[in-house]
Amino acid sequence: MRVECVWCGPRDESEFRCAGPVTEPLPSDLDSLTGVAWARVLYQRANPEGWVDERWLHAAGCGQWLIVTRHTVSHEMAGSRPARPRIASL
Ligand SMILES: [Zn+2]
């Protein structure tokens, strides 16, 4: 599978690490969550069939984070965009 890096162009999937789908932000009232509610936040994630936005790190390339739109059944990729402005190498 080829992944389109915004900065490096199309590269082999083996150069990347997928960090999973872009999820909703954490609830604002974290201190009031019960154990069951915390378990839902941490472990119960949607697993949709279809197009999802995922976070991918170009670990063996530029080291930048991308948002890749991927179909969870066919693995077709519809494009990528920066997860944030490019961070200069240290
Ligand atoms: Zn890259």
PDB file of the backbone (N, CA, C, O) and the ligand in Angstrom, with CONECT records:
HET     ZN  A 101       1
ATOM      1  N   MET A   1       0.854  -1.173   0.000  1.00  0.00           N
ATOM      2  CA  MET A   1       0.000   0.000   0.000  1.00  0.00           C
ATOM      3  C   MET A   1       0.900   1.236   0.000  1.00  0.00           C
ATOM      4  O   MET A   1       1.929   1.264   0.676  1.00  0.00           O
ATOM      5  N   ARG A   2       0.508   2.247  -0.756  1.00  0.00           N
ATOM      6  CA  ARG A   2       1.244   3.508  -0.839  1.00  0.00           C
ATOM      7  C   ARG A   2       0.492   4.570  -0.040  1.00  0.00           C
ATOM      8  O   ARG A   2      -0.735   4.657  -0.086  1.00  0.00           O
ATOM      9  N   VAL A   3       1.246   5.359   0.678  1.00  0.00           N
ATOM     10  CA  VAL A   3       0.682   6.456   1.458  1.00  0.00           C
ATOM     11  C   VAL A   3       1.263   7.749   0.895  1.00  0.00           C
ATOM     12  O   VAL A   3       2.466   7.855   0.655  1.00  0.00           O
ATOM     13  N   GLU A   4       0.391   8.720   0.692  1.00  0.00           N
ATOM     14  CA  GLU A   4       0.806  10.008   0.136  1.00  0.00           C
ATOM     15  C   GLU A   4       1.222  10.938   1.278  1.00  0.00           C
ATOM     16  O   GLU A   4       0.379  11.442   2.020  1.00  0.00           O
ATOM     17  N   CYS A   5       2.525  11.154   1.407  1.00  0.00           N
ATOM     18  CA  CYS A   5       3.000  12.129   2.399  1.00  0.00           C
ATOM     19  C   CYS A   5       2.903  13.516   1.773  1.00  0.00           C
ATOM     20  O   CYS A   5       3.301  13.721   0.626  1.00  0.00           O
ATOM     21  N   VAL A   6       2.383  14.441   2.522  1.00  0.00           N
ATOM     22  CA  VAL A   6       2.204  15.805   2.018  1.00  0.00           C
ATOM     23  C   VAL A   6       3.541  16.403   1.599  1.00  0.00           C
ATOM     24  O   VAL A   6       3.600  17.171   0.638  1.00  0.00           O
ATOM     25  N   TRP A   7       4.605  16.064   2.301  1.00  0.00           N
ATOM     26  CA  TRP A   7       5.907  16.680   2.039  1.00  0.00           C
ATOM     27  C   TRP A   7       6.837  15.815   1.187  1.00  0.00           C
ATOM     28  O   TRP A   7       7.673  16.357   0.464  1.00  0.00           O
ATOM     29  N   CYS A   8       6.716  14.492   1.251  1.00  0.00           N
ATOM     30  CA  CYS A   8       7.656  13.596   0.569  1.00  0.00           C
ATOM     31  C   CYS A   8       7.070  12.934  -0.671  1.00  0.00           C
ATOM     32  O   CYS A   8       7.816  12.369  -1.471  1.00  0.00           O
ATOM     33  N   GLY A   9       5.750  12.989  -0.850  1.00  0.00           N
ATOM     34  CA  GLY A   9       5.114  12.310  -1.969  1.00  0.00           C
ATOM     35  C   GLY A   9       4.723  10.894  -1.594  1.00  0.00           C
ATOM     36  O   GLY A   9       4.768  10.525  -0.421  1.00  0.00           O
ATOM     37  N   PRO A  10       4.333  10.085  -2.601  1.00  0.00           N
ATOM     38  CA  PRO A  10       3.889   8.723  -2.300  1.00  0.00           C
ATOM     39  C   PRO A  10       5.050   7.852  -1.836  1.00  0.00           C
ATOM     40  O   PRO A  10       6.111   7.823  -2.460  1.00  0.00           O
ATOM     41  N   ARG A  11       4.830   7.138  -0.726  1.00  0.00           N
ATOM     42  CA  ARG A  11       5.856   6.268  -0.140  1.00  0.00           C
ATOM     43  C   ARG A  11       5.212   4.967   0.302  1.00  0.00           C
ATOM     44  O   ARG A  11       3.995   4.886   0.468  1.00  0.00           O
ATOM     45  N   ASP A  12       6.051   3.942   0.491  1.00  0.00           N
ATOM     46  CA  ASP A  12       5.558   2.654   0.935  1.00  0.00           C
ATOM     47  C   ASP A  12       5.008   2.759   2.357  1.00  0.00           C
ATOM     48  O   ASP A  12       5.531   3.494   3.195  1.00  0.00           O
ATOM     49  N   GLU A  13       3.949   2.008   2.598  1.00  0.00           N
ATOM     50  CA  GLU A  13       3.310   2.013   3.920  1.00  0.00           C
ATOM     51  C   GLU A  13       4.290   1.682   5.052  1.00  0.00           C
ATOM     52  O   GLU A  13       4.126   2.155   6.176  1.00  0.00           O
ATOM     53  N   SER A  14       5.311   0.866   4.749  1.00  0.00           N
ATOM     54  CA  SER A  14       6.256   0.445   5.789  1.00  0.00           C
ATOM     55  C   SER A  14       7.021   1.618   6.393  1.00  0.00           C
ATOM     56  O   SER A  14       7.617   1.469   7.460  1.00  0.00           O
ATOM     57  N   GLU A  15       7.021   2.778   5.741  1.00  0.00           N
ATOM     58  CA  GLU A  15       7.705   3.954   6.278  1.00  0.00           C
ATOM     59  C   GLU A  15       6.862   4.681   7.323  1.00  0.00           C
ATOM     60  O   GLU A  15       7.346   5.601   7.983  1.00  0.00           O
ATOM     61  N   PHE A  16       5.612   4.273   7.472  1.00  0.00           N
ATOM     62  CA  PHE A  16       4.669   5.023   8.314  1.00  0.00           C
ATOM     63  C   PHE A  16       4.248   4.206   9.530  1.00  0.00           C
ATOM     64  O   PHE A  16       4.390   2.984   9.549  1.00  0.00           O
ATOM     65  N   ARG A  17       3.737   4.881  10.523  1.00  0.00           N
ATOM     66  CA  ARG A  17       3.070   4.262  11.667  1.00  0.00           C
ATOM     67  C   ARG A  17       1.690   4.879  11.775  1.00  0.00           C
ATOM     68  O   ARG A  17       1.545   6.100  11.838  1.00  0.00           O
ATOM     69  N   CYS A  18       0.677   4.024  11.794  1.00  0.00           N
ATOM     70  CA  CYS A  18      -0.692   4.505  11.928  1.00  0.00           C
ATOM     71  C   CYS A  18      -1.038   4.577  13.407  1.00  0.00           C
ATOM     72  O   CYS A  18      -0.853   3.604  14.137  1.00  0.00           O
ATOM     73  N   ALA A  19      -1.531   5.710  13.846  1.00  0.00           N
ATOM     74  CA  ALA A  19      -1.894   5.917  15.250  1.00  0.00           C
ATOM     75  C   ALA A  19      -3.390   5.843  15.460  1.00  0.00           C
ATOM     76  O   ALA A  19      -3.879   6.208  16.529  1.00  0.00           O
ATOM     77  N   GLY A  20      -4.131   5.378  14.459  1.00  0.00           N
ATOM     78  CA  GLY A  20      -5.556   5.190  14.627  1.00  0.00           C
ATOM     79  C   GLY A  20      -6.373   6.378  14.183  1.00  0.00           C
ATOM     80  O   GLY A  20      -5.840   7.400  13.751  1.00  0.00           O
ATOM     81  N   PRO A  21      -7.685   6.223  14.298  1.00  0.00           N
ATOM     82  CA  PRO A  21      -8.583   7.262  13.798  1.00  0.00           C
ATOM     83  C   PRO A  21      -8.513   8.546  14.617  1.00  0.00           C
ATOM     84  O   PRO A  21      -8.219   8.545  15.812  1.00  0.00           O
ATOM     85  N   VAL A  22      -8.793   9.621  13.926  1.00  0.00           N
ATOM     86  CA  VAL A  22      -8.940  10.897  14.613  1.00  0.00           C
ATOM     87  C   VAL A  22     -10.201  10.789  15.447  1.00  0.00           C
ATOM     88  O   VAL A  22     -11.270  10.485  14.918  1.00  0.00           O
ATOM     89  N   THR A  23     -10.093  11.029  16.719  1.00  0.00           N
ATOM     90  CA  THR A  23     -11.225  10.838  17.618  1.00  0.00           C
ATOM     91  C   THR A  23     -11.734  12.170  18.152  1.00  0.00           C
ATOM     92  O   THR A  23     -11.138  13.231  17.964  1.00  0.00           O
ATOM     93  N   GLU A  24     -12.852  12.053  18.815  1.00  0.00           N
ATOM     94  CA  GLU A  24     -13.417  13.233  19.456  1.00  0.00           C
ATOM     95  C   GLU A  24     -12.484  13.687  20.576  1.00  0.00           C
ATOM     96  O   GLU A  24     -11.785  12.858  21.159  1.00  0.00           O
ATOM     97  N   PRO A  25     -12.455  14.975  20.890  1.00  0.00           N
ATOM     98  CA  PRO A  25     -11.641  15.424  22.018  1.00  0.00           C
ATOM     99  C   PRO A  25     -12.159  14.844  23.331  1.00  0.00           C
ATOM    100  O   PRO A  25     -13.324  14.457  23.424  1.00  0.00           O
ATOM    101  N   LEU A  26     -11.297  14.783  24.346  1.00  0.00           N
ATOM    102  CA  LEU A  26     -11.709  14.284  25.658  1.00  0.00           C
ATOM    103  C   LEU A  26     -12.803  15.170  26.239  1.00  0.00           C
ATOM    104  O   LEU A  26     -12.849  16.367  25.952  1.00  0.00           O
ATOM    105  N   PRO A  27     -13.684  14.594  27.051  1.00  0.00           N
ATOM    106  CA  PRO A  27     -14.715  15.412  27.697  1.00  0.00           C
ATOM    107  C   PRO A  27     -14.063  16.499  28.562  1.00  0.00           C
ATOM    108  O   PRO A  27     -12.975  16.307  29.105  1.00  0.00           O
ATOM    109  N   SER A  28     -14.729  17.609  28.676  1.00  0.00           N
ATOM    110  CA  SER A  28     -14.173  18.725  29.443  1.00  0.00           C
ATOM    111  C   SER A  28     -14.281  18.508  30.949  1.00  0.00           C
ATOM    112  O   SER A  28     -13.557  19.146  31.714  1.00  0.00           O
ATOM    113  N   ASP A  29     -15.173  17.620  31.387  1.00  0.00           N
ATOM    114  CA  ASP A  29     -15.394  17.410  32.818  1.00  0.00           C
ATOM    115  C   ASP A  29     -14.730  16.107  33.301  1.00  0.00           C
ATOM    116  O   ASP A  29     -15.389  15.264  33.909  1.00  0.00           O
ATOM    117  N   LEU A  30     -13.450  15.949  33.033  1.00  0.00           N
ATOM    118  CA  LEU A  30     -12.748  14.697  33.343  1.00  0.00           C
ATOM    119  C   LEU A  30     -12.817  14.331  34.824  1.00  0.00           C
ATOM    120  O   LEU A  30     -12.898  13.149  35.159  1.00  0.00           O
ATOM    121  N   ASP A  31     -12.786  15.324  35.713  1.00  0.00           N
ATOM    122  CA  ASP A  31     -12.790  15.040  37.153  1.00  0.00           C
ATOM    123  C   ASP A  31     -14.087  14.395  37.619  1.00  0.00           C
ATOM    124  O   ASP A  31     -14.108  13.727  38.653  1.00  0.00           O
ATOM    125  N   SER A  32     -15.155  14.583  36.880  1.00  0.00           N
ATOM    126  CA  SER A  32     -16.435  14.044  37.326  1.00  0.00           C
ATOM    127  C   SER A  32     -16.766  12.683  36.700  1.00  0.00           C
ATOM    128  O   SER A  32     -17.826  12.123  36.981  1.00  0.00           O
ATOM    129  N   LEU A  33     -15.879  12.147  35.860  1.00  0.00           N
ATOM    130  CA  LEU A  33     -16.175  10.880  35.201  1.00  0.00           C
ATOM    131  C   LEU A  33     -16.071   9.717  36.186  1.00  0.00           C
ATOM    132  O   LEU A  33     -15.149   9.660  37.000  1.00  0.00           O
ATOM    133  N   THR A  34     -17.013   8.807  36.103  1.00  0.00           N
ATOM    134  CA  THR A  34     -16.962   7.584  36.906  1.00  0.00           C
ATOM    135  C   THR A  34     -16.034   6.581  36.214  1.00  0.00           C
ATOM    136  O   THR A  34     -15.578   6.817  35.096  1.00  0.00           O
ATOM    137  N   GLY A  35     -15.763   5.470  36.886  1.00  0.00           N
ATOM    138  CA  GLY A  35     -14.919   4.442  36.287  1.00  0.00           C
ATOM    139  C   GLY A  35     -15.478   3.909  34.992  1.00  0.00           C
ATOM    140  O   GLY A  35     -14.738   3.690  34.033  1.00  0.00           O
ATOM    141  N   VAL A  36     -16.778   3.698  34.956  1.00  0.00           N
ATOM    142  CA  VAL A  36     -17.419   3.194  33.739  1.00  0.00           C
ATOM    143  C   VAL A  36     -17.312   4.225  32.616  1.00  0.00           C
ATOM    144  O   VAL A  36     -17.040   3.876  31.467  1.00  0.00           O
ATOM    145  N   ALA A  37     -17.525   5.481  32.955  1.00  0.00           N
ATOM    146  CA  ALA A  37     -17.432   6.532  31.934  1.00  0.00           C
ATOM    147  C   ALA A  37     -15.997   6.643  31.408  1.00  0.00           C
ATOM    148  O   ALA A  37     -15.789   6.858  30.214  1.00  0.00           O
ATOM    149  N   TRP A  38     -15.001   6.496  32.304  1.00  0.00           N
ATOM    150  CA  TRP A  38     -13.595   6.523  31.875  1.00  0.00           C
ATOM    151  C   TRP A  38     -13.298   5.357  30.941  1.00  0.00           C
ATOM    152  O   TRP A  38     -12.598   5.516  29.941  1.00  0.00           O
ATOM    153  N   ALA A  39     -13.829   4.197  31.268  1.00  0.00           N
ATOM    154  CA  ALA A  39     -13.616   3.026  30.414  1.00  0.00           C
ATOM    155  C   ALA A  39     -14.177   3.269  29.015  1.00  0.00           C
ATOM    156  O   ALA A  39     -13.566   2.890  28.016  1.00  0.00           O
ATOM    157  N   ARG A  40     -15.340   3.902  28.955  1.00  0.00           N
ATOM    158  CA  ARG A  40     -15.924   4.210  27.636  1.00  0.00           C
ATOM    159  C   ARG A  40     -15.016   5.168  26.852  1.00  0.00           C
ATOM    160  O   ARG A  40     -14.781   4.982  25.658  1.00  0.00           O
ATOM    161  N   VAL A  41     -14.517   6.185  27.540  1.00  0.00           N
ATOM    162  CA  VAL A  41     -13.657   7.164  26.864  1.00  0.00           C
ATOM    163  C   VAL A  41     -12.375   6.498  26.352  1.00  0.00           C
ATOM    164  O   VAL A  41     -11.927   6.769  25.238  1.00  0.00           O
ATOM    165  N   LEU A  42     -11.792   5.625  27.179  1.00  0.00           N
ATOM    166  CA  LEU A  42     -10.486   5.065  26.839  1.00  0.00           C
ATOM    167  C   LEU A  42     -10.554   3.869  25.896  1.00  0.00           C
ATOM    168  O   LEU A  42      -9.680   3.708  25.044  1.00  0.00           O
ATOM    169  N   TYR A  43     -11.577   3.030  26.032  1.00  0.00           N
ATOM    170  CA  TYR A  43     -11.545   1.745  25.329  1.00  0.00           C
ATOM    171  C   TYR A  43     -12.654   1.505  24.322  1.00  0.00           C
ATOM    172  O   TYR A  43     -12.507   0.644  23.454  1.00  0.00           O
ATOM    173  N   GLN A  44     -13.740   2.221  24.404  1.00  0.00           N
ATOM    174  CA  GLN A  44     -14.840   1.965  23.479  1.00  0.00           C
ATOM    175  C   GLN A  44     -14.793   2.967  22.339  1.00  0.00           C
ATOM    176  O   GLN A  44     -15.233   4.110  22.467  1.00  0.00           O
ATOM    177  N   ARG A  45     -14.254   2.512  21.235  1.00  0.00           N
ATOM    178  CA  ARG A  45     -14.090   3.386  20.076  1.00  0.00           C
ATOM    179  C   ARG A  45     -14.983   2.906  18.950  1.00  0.00           C
ATOM    180  O   ARG A  45     -15.297   1.720  18.844  1.00  0.00           O
ATOM    181  N   ALA A  46     -15.380   3.837  18.121  1.00  0.00           N
ATOM    182  CA  ALA A  46     -16.153   3.483  16.938  1.00  0.00           C
ATOM    183  C   ALA A  46     -15.260   2.701  15.980  1.00  0.00           C
ATOM    184  O   ALA A  46     -14.057   2.953  15.905  1.00  0.00           O
ATOM    185  N   ASN A  47     -15.825   1.783  15.269  1.00  0.00           N
ATOM    186  CA  ASN A  47     -15.092   0.992  14.282  1.00  0.00           C
ATOM    187  C   ASN A  47     -15.921   0.961  13.001  1.00  0.00           C
ATOM    188  O   ASN A  47     -16.452  -0.084  12.624  1.00  0.00           O
ATOM    189  N   PRO A  48     -16.031   2.105  12.337  1.00  0.00           N
ATOM    190  CA  PRO A  48     -16.968   2.206  11.219  1.00  0.00           C
ATOM    191  C   PRO A  48     -16.460   1.505   9.961  1.00  0.00           C
ATOM    192  O   PRO A  48     -15.254   1.369   9.750  1.00  0.00           O
ATOM    193  N   GLU A  49     -17.394   1.070   9.141  1.00  0.00           N
ATOM    194  CA  GLU A  49     -17.077   0.623   7.790  1.00  0.00           C
ATOM    195  C   GLU A  49     -17.221   1.840   6.899  1.00  0.00           C
ATOM    196  O   GLU A  49     -18.279   2.467   6.858  1.00  0.00           O
ATOM    197  N   GLY A  50     -16.170   2.168   6.197  1.00  0.00           N
ATOM    198  CA  GLY A  50     -16.247   3.310   5.303  1.00  0.00           C
ATOM    199  C   GLY A  50     -15.041   4.213   5.463  1.00  0.00           C
ATOM    200  O   GLY A  50     -13.975   3.782   5.901  1.00  0.00           O
ATOM    201  N   TRP A  51     -15.224   5.467   5.103  1.00  0.00           N
ATOM    202  CA  TRP A  51     -14.130   6.442   5.121  1.00  0.00           C
ATOM    203  C   TRP A  51     -13.901   6.981   6.518  1.00  0.00           C
ATOM    204  O   TRP A  51     -14.838   7.394   7.200  1.00  0.00           O
ATOM    205  N   VAL A  52     -12.639   6.973   6.939  1.00  0.00           N
ATOM    206  CA  VAL A  52     -12.268   7.541   8.237  1.00  0.00           C
ATOM    207  C   VAL A  52     -10.993   8.362   8.069  1.00  0.00           C
ATOM    208  O   VAL A  52     -10.171   8.090   7.194  1.00  0.00           O
ATOM    209  N   ASP A  53     -10.849   9.352   8.908  1.00  0.00           N
ATOM    210  CA  ASP A  53      -9.601  10.116   8.983  1.00  0.00           C
ATOM    211  C   ASP A  53      -8.738   9.478  10.049  1.00  0.00           C
ATOM    212  O   ASP A  53      -9.192   9.239  11.167  1.00  0.00           O
ATOM    213  N   GLU A  54      -7.470   9.197   9.694  1.00  0.00           N
ATOM    214  CA  GLU A  54      -6.546   8.557  10.633  1.00  0.00           C
ATOM    215  C   GLU A  54      -5.270   9.391  10.753  1.00  0.00           C
ATOM    216  O   GLU A  54      -4.877  10.108   9.833  1.00  0.00           O
ATOM    217  N   ARG A  55      -4.643   9.268  11.920  1.00  0.00           N
ATOM    218  CA  ARG A  55      -3.349   9.920  12.137  1.00  0.00           C
ATOM    219  C   ARG A  55      -2.241   8.962  11.710  1.00  0.00           C
ATOM    220  O   ARG A  55      -2.195   7.818  12.162  1.00  0.00           O
ATOM    221  N   TRP A  56      -1.357   9.429  10.844  1.00  0.00           N
ATOM    222  CA  TRP A  56      -0.217   8.623  10.388  1.00  0.00           C
ATOM    223  C   TRP A  56       1.055   9.441  10.601  1.00  0.00           C
ATOM    224  O   TRP A  56       1.096  10.642  10.332  1.00  0.00           O
ATOM    225  N   LEU A  57       2.092   8.760  11.091  1.00  0.00           N
ATOM    226  CA  LEU A  57       3.404   9.382  11.281  1.00  0.00           C
ATOM    227  C   LEU A  57       4.344   8.863  10.205  1.00  0.00           C
ATOM    228  O   LEU A  57       4.479   7.651  10.039  1.00  0.00           O
ATOM    229  N   HIS A  58       4.985   9.741   9.483  1.00  0.00           N
ATOM    230  CA  HIS A  58       5.988   9.315   8.497  1.00  0.00           C
ATOM    231  C   HIS A  58       7.301   9.090   9.246  1.00  0.00           C
ATOM    232  O   HIS A  58       8.224   9.902   9.188  1.00  0.00           O
ATOM    233  N   ALA A  59       7.350   7.958   9.952  1.00  0.00           N
ATOM    234  CA  ALA A  59       8.439   7.668  10.891  1.00  0.00           C
ATOM    235  C   ALA A  59       9.785   7.471  10.201  1.00  0.00           C
ATOM    236  O   ALA A  59      10.813   7.897  10.727  1.00  0.00           O
ATOM    237  N   ALA A  60       9.793   6.838   9.040  1.00  0.00           N
ATOM    238  CA  ALA A  60      11.059   6.580   8.340  1.00  0.00           C
ATOM    239  C   ALA A  60      11.293   7.607   7.242  1.00  0.00           C
ATOM    240  O   ALA A  60      12.070   7.371   6.317  1.00  0.00           O
ATOM    241  N   GLY A  61      10.627   8.733   7.347  1.00  0.00           N
ATOM    242  CA  GLY A  61      10.769   9.789   6.355  1.00  0.00           C
ATOM    243  C   GLY A  61      10.981  11.123   7.046  1.00  0.00           C
ATOM    244  O   GLY A  61      11.955  11.317   7.772  1.00  0.00           O
ATOM    245  N   CYS A  62      10.058  12.033   6.809  1.00  0.00           N
ATOM    246  CA  CYS A  62      10.211  13.398   7.309  1.00  0.00           C
ATOM    247  C   CYS A  62       9.857  13.549   8.784  1.00  0.00           C
ATOM    248  O   CYS A  62      10.141  14.589   9.379  1.00  0.00           O
ATOM    249  N   GLY A  63       9.242  12.529   9.385  1.00  0.00           N
ATOM    250  CA  GLY A  63       8.909  12.608  10.806  1.00  0.00           C
ATOM    251  C   GLY A  63       7.693  13.467  11.111  1.00  0.00           C
ATOM    252  O   GLY A  63       7.465  13.841  12.262  1.00  0.00           O
ATOM    253  N   GLN A  64       6.912  13.780  10.086  1.00  0.00           N
ATOM    254  CA  GLN A  64       5.744  14.637  10.277  1.00  0.00           C
ATOM    255  C   GLN A  64       4.473  13.797  10.428  1.00  0.00           C
ATOM    256  O   GLN A  64       4.403  12.671   9.936  1.00  0.00           O
ATOM    257  N   TRP A  65       3.476  14.354  11.110  1.00  0.00           N
ATOM    258  CA  TRP A  65       2.166  13.715  11.277  1.00  0.00           C
ATOM    259  C   TRP A  65       1.237  14.162  10.164  1.00  0.00           C
ATOM    260  O   TRP A  65       1.217  15.328   9.769  1.00  0.00           O
ATOM    261  N   LEU A  66       0.463  13.194   9.665  1.00  0.00           N
ATOM    262  CA  LEU A  66      -0.506  13.450   8.602  1.00  0.00           C
ATOM    263  C   LEU A  66      -1.876  12.989   9.052  1.00  0.00           C
ATOM    264  O   LEU A  66      -1.998  12.150   9.944  1.00  0.00           O
ATOM    265  N   ILE A  67      -2.895  13.537   8.436  1.00  0.00           N
ATOM    266  CA  ILE A  67      -4.242  12.991   8.528  1.00  0.00           C
ATOM    267  C   ILE A  67      -4.522  12.349   7.170  1.00  0.00           C
ATOM    268  O   ILE A  67      -4.559  13.032   6.147  1.00  0.00           O
ATOM    269  N   VAL A  68      -4.716  11.037   7.173  1.00  0.00           N
ATOM    270  CA  VAL A  68      -4.960  10.286   5.944  1.00  0.00           C
ATOM    271  C   VAL A  68      -6.409   9.813   5.961  1.00  0.00           C
ATOM    272  O   VAL A  68      -6.874   9.256   6.956  1.00  0.00           O
ATOM    273  N   THR A  69      -7.118  10.033   4.863  1.00  0.00           N
ATOM    274  CA  THR A  69      -8.486   9.550   4.724  1.00  0.00           C
ATOM    275  C   THR A  69      -8.424   8.187   4.044  1.00  0.00           C
ATOM    276  O   THR A  69      -8.006   8.072   2.892  1.00  0.00           O
ATOM    277  N   ARG A  70      -8.857   7.134   4.790  1.00  0.00           N
ATOM    278  CA  ARG A  70      -8.729   5.756   4.307  1.00  0.00           C
ATOM    279  C   ARG A  70     -10.059   5.028   4.460  1.00  0.00           C
ATOM    280  O   ARG A  70     -10.779   5.215   5.440  1.00  0.00           O
ATOM    281  N   HIS A  71     -10.372   4.190   3.467  1.00  0.00           N
ATOM    282  CA  HIS A  71     -11.574   3.359   3.542  1.00  0.00           C
ATOM    283  C   HIS A  71     -11.228   2.110   4.335  1.00  0.00           C
ATOM    284  O   HIS A  71     -10.284   1.402   3.985  1.00  0.00           O
ATOM    285  N   THR A  72     -11.972   1.826   5.395  1.00  0.00           N
ATOM    286  CA  THR A  72     -11.620   0.740   6.307  1.00  0.00           C
ATOM    287  C   THR A  72     -11.858  -0.655   5.727  1.00  0.00           C
ATOM    288  O   THR A  72     -11.362  -1.637   6.278  1.00  0.00           O
ATOM    289  N   VAL A  73     -12.591  -0.758   4.647  1.00  0.00           N
ATOM    290  CA  VAL A  73     -12.834  -2.065   4.032  1.00  0.00           C
ATOM    291  C   VAL A  73     -11.881  -2.283   2.849  1.00  0.00           C
ATOM    292  O   VAL A  73     -11.210  -3.313   2.777  1.00  0.00           O
ATOM    293  N   SER A  74     -11.820  -1.334   1.937  1.00  0.00           N
ATOM    294  CA  SER A  74     -10.995  -1.500   0.737  1.00  0.00           C
ATOM    295  C   SER A  74      -9.549  -1.019   0.944  1.00  0.00           C
ATOM    296  O   SER A  74      -8.679  -1.350   0.140  1.00  0.00           O
ATOM    297  N   HIS A  75      -9.283  -0.259   1.987  1.00  0.00           N
ATOM    298  CA  HIS A  75      -7.980   0.363   2.286  1.00  0.00           C
ATOM    299  C   HIS A  75      -7.584   1.417   1.257  1.00  0.00           C
ATOM    300  O   HIS A  75      -6.454   1.905   1.271  1.00  0.00           O
ATOM    301  N   GLU A  76      -8.507   1.768   0.367  1.00  0.00           N
ATOM    302  CA  GLU A  76      -8.240   2.864  -0.576  1.00  0.00           C
ATOM    303  C   GLU A  76      -8.014   4.147   0.205  1.00  0.00           C
ATOM    304  O   GLU A  76      -8.676   4.393   1.213  1.00  0.00           O
ATOM    305  N   MET A  77      -7.085   4.957  -0.260  1.00  0.00           N
ATOM    306  CA  MET A  77      -6.813   6.233   0.393  1.00  0.00           C
ATOM    307  C   MET A  77      -7.271   7.365  -0.506  1.00  0.00           C
ATOM    308  O   MET A  77      -6.990   7.380  -1.704  1.00  0.00           O
ATOM    309  N   ALA A  78      -7.975   8.307   0.088  1.00  0.00           N
ATOM    310  CA  ALA A  78      -8.560   9.406  -0.681  1.00  0.00           C
ATOM    311  C   ALA A  78      -7.755  10.688  -0.551  1.00  0.00           C
ATOM    312  O   ALA A  78      -8.167  11.724  -1.073  1.00  0.00           O
ATOM    313  N   GLY A  79      -6.624  10.644   0.129  1.00  0.00           N
ATOM    314  CA  GLY A  79      -5.810  11.841   0.245  1.00  0.00           C
ATOM    315  C   GLY A  79      -5.264  12.014   1.639  1.00  0.00           C
ATOM    316  O   GLY A  79      -5.617  11.283   2.564  1.00  0.00           O
ATOM    317  N   SER A  80      -4.403  12.988   1.771  1.00  0.00           N
ATOM    318  CA  SER A  80      -3.811  13.274   3.078  1.00  0.00           C
ATOM    319  C   SER A  80      -3.606  14.778   3.204  1.00  0.00           C
ATOM    320  O   SER A  80      -3.578  15.516   2.219  1.00  0.00           O
ATOM    321  N   ARG A  81      -3.466  15.192   4.434  1.00  0.00           N
ATOM    322  CA  ARG A  81      -3.225  16.607   4.713  1.00  0.00           C
ATOM    323  C   ARG A  81      -2.384  16.702   5.978  1.00  0.00           C
ATOM    324  O   ARG A  81      -2.339  15.747   6.753  1.00  0.00           O
ATOM    325  N   PRO A  82      -1.726  17.815   6.203  1.00  0.00           N
ATOM    326  CA  PRO A  82      -0.912  17.938   7.410  1.00  0.00           C
ATOM    327  C   PRO A  82      -1.782  17.864   8.659  1.00  0.00           C
ATOM    328  O   PRO A  82      -2.891  18.398   8.676  1.00  0.00           O
ATOM    329  N   ALA A  83      -1.287  17.207   9.702  1.00  0.00           N
ATOM    330  CA  ALA A  83      -2.010  17.189  10.963  1.00  0.00           C
ATOM    331  C   ALA A  83      -1.845  18.521  11.691  1.00  0.00           C
ATOM    332  O   ALA A  83      -2.676  18.896  12.518  1.00  0.00           O
ATOM    333  N   ARG A  84      -0.785  19.214  11.378  1.00  0.00           N
ATOM    334  CA  ARG A  84      -0.503  20.541  11.936  1.00  0.00           C
ATOM    335  C   ARG A  84       0.595  21.142  11.072  1.00  0.00           C
ATOM    336  O   ARG A  84       1.156  20.447  10.225  1.00  0.00           O
ATOM    337  N   PRO A  85       0.911  22.411  11.266  1.00  0.00           N
ATOM    338  CA  PRO A  85       1.994  22.987  10.461  1.00  0.00           C
ATOM    339  C   PRO A  85       3.289  22.191  10.650  1.00  0.00           C
ATOM    340  O   PRO A  85       3.545  21.654  11.728  1.00  0.00           O
ATOM    341  N   ARG A  86       4.097  22.122   9.598  1.00  0.00           N
ATOM    342  CA  ARG A  86       5.331  21.346   9.646  1.00  0.00           C
ATOM    343  C   ARG A  86       6.237  21.829  10.769  1.00  0.00           C
ATOM    344  O   ARG A  86       6.433  23.027  10.975  1.00  0.00           O
ATOM    345  N   ILE A  87       6.790  20.837  11.498  1.00  0.00           N
ATOM    346  CA  ILE A  87       7.712  21.142  12.588  1.00  0.00           C
ATOM    347  C   ILE A  87       9.122  20.873  12.089  1.00  0.00           C
ATOM    348  O   ILE A  87       9.405  19.799  11.558  1.00  0.00           O
ATOM    349  N   ALA A  88       9.986  21.827  12.256  1.00  0.00           N
ATOM    350  CA  ALA A  88      11.371  21.670  11.805  1.00  0.00           C
ATOM    351  C   ALA A  88      12.059  20.567  12.592  1.00  0.00           C
ATOM    352  O   ALA A  88      11.752  20.359  13.766  1.00  0.00           O
ATOM    353  N   SER A  89      12.981  19.864  11.963  1.00  0.00           N
ATOM    354  CA  SER A  89      13.749  18.819  12.641  1.00  0.00           C
ATOM    355  C   SER A  89      14.601  19.436  13.733  1.00  0.00           C
ATOM    356  O   SER A  89      15.053  20.576  13.626  1.00  0.00           O
ATOM    357  N   LEU A  90      14.811  18.655  14.792  1.00  0.00           N
ATOM    358  CA  LEU A  90      15.650  19.160  15.895  1.00  0.00           C
ATOM    359  C   LEU A  90      17.109  18.949  15.583  1.00  0.00           C
ATOM    360  O   LEU A  90      17.970  19.307  16.386  1.00  0.00           O
TER     361      LEU A  90
HETATM  362 ZN    ZN A 101       7.126  12.606   4.720  1.00  0.00          ZN2+
END
